Amino acid sequence: MDIKLLLVFFVLISSCDDKSESDSDTIYFGGEIDNPKNDFILFNRSPIDVDTINLDDDNRFRFEIKHLEPGLYSFNHGGEYQLVVLEQNDSVALRVNTRDFDESLVFTGKGAKKNNFLMKLFLDHENTHRLPEAAFKREPEDFHKYIDSLRLNELAQVQRFNSQRSNSELFKKISEATVNYNYYFYKELYPFNYFGYDKLIHFNDLPDDFYAFRESVDLNNELLATLPVYQGYLEWYFKSSALQEYYKDGNHKLKFNKQSLAYNQQTLKLIDSLIENPILESYLMKDVIRQFLPYEQDSSKIASLVSLYNEYSEVDNDKEMIRKIVEAKMNIKQGSSLPNVTLISTKNEYINIKQLVEGKPSLIYFWSTNRKVQAKRSHAVIRKLILKYPDIQFIGINVNEYQPIYWKQTLKENKFNTENEYYFRNALDGVISLSADLNNGLMVNSEGVIIGPKINLFDEEVEQAIDFFVKNHQFKLQKASL
């Protein structure tokens, strides 16, 4: 164990040893962040009850929590998110390196073993236990047996761990649910992969007992409401369940259309009718809206779906965010002018994006420090495009909400060219205003008018797309010497 973490751990434990009986409901949570991206972490008691914990000069933190209900909580740092189980008398310290957040996260102290085990389950599901695409080609009966065998084997390991350590009933429920809902998720996903959109109508031909596991599913489990695997399961449960109504009237014989207004409306209706927790309900409905918006150009359909969302949702902050996202989408279209968005340069200079593109045809692209592969891929693509199109200005915007020092550190570590690199003065407003998409760039002419609202940087034909806009908007570009 690293000596710094050991010191943090002893501070926490000594605090616990000295506490009186009246403090027996106090929980201690602390740790150390290597290569921090800002100077604080967020501890989420609930989605709307968040504590900000400052890091000290050694990038450590210590938090004393009184009267905390035993359960599953989350913490955030620099856009990264993870969970921790906290129960009475726990004193949990963590150590994490932001360069490899999930893989480096380790807990020590009282309550550490259960959290390290839960973290291992998460990483296994993300990596070694991720279901291969070939598995979805199995016949339904075979897939059912295959998935159930994997689930029961992993569940046996979890139950063995819990029995050997006399873990609480609360942790048993969380750990077993982590396994069950991971494999239930694959069952909901199966018809979309097996039949494909062309033949999805045949999902009704699945064996009668294919969804028998749903009888054990609790759609309103408050304990699991923040568990990503549970949230992911619910998203696909409603996508799958909405198919029944989608095909019911016999008007959808052709290829399944995930952009169908009727299908998405039915998904919202199901969520509203079955989910009781207003925050979880709004989260699931927002997911429907966010997946619908990027690919829908019909403003009347967007308005219809958002109107239904507003009718059902009870969370005003979420409604306001959706309103802003929709408004921005309507403005980020061909022929519209760029909105007023303030950026900050590597020289700490503030500049409006309209000034930045004035007199120069530009392609604006977005990247995130937390998406390392995407960040490197996008910059590699841009390096090639700069050589071919020397008269087009390529502007990179980081979408994370960091202090400048951490953003510059990322640029340096990845050896990204700092020329024309910026980040938002206000990340959330900037991302919404420009409808920032990590896969797609935004092309504007020299007057700041949008001519290409969605340029897929990772498409093999990205150069043809740029050539199309260059030709049709009469850019006078120099011939590149390659």
Beta strands, then each sheet from edge to edge (+ up, - down):
strand 1: 26-34
strand 2: 40-46
strand 3: 49-54
strand 4: 60-66
strand 5: 71-77
strand 6: 80-86
strand 7: 91-97
strand 8: 106-110
strand 9: 342-345
strand 10: 350-352
strand 11: 362-367
strand 12: 393-398
strand 13: 421-424
strand 14: 440-444
strand 15: 450-456
sheet 1: 4+ 1- 7- 8+
sheet 2: 3+ 2- 5+ 6-
sheet 3: 10+ 9- 13+ 12+ 11+ 14- 15+
end
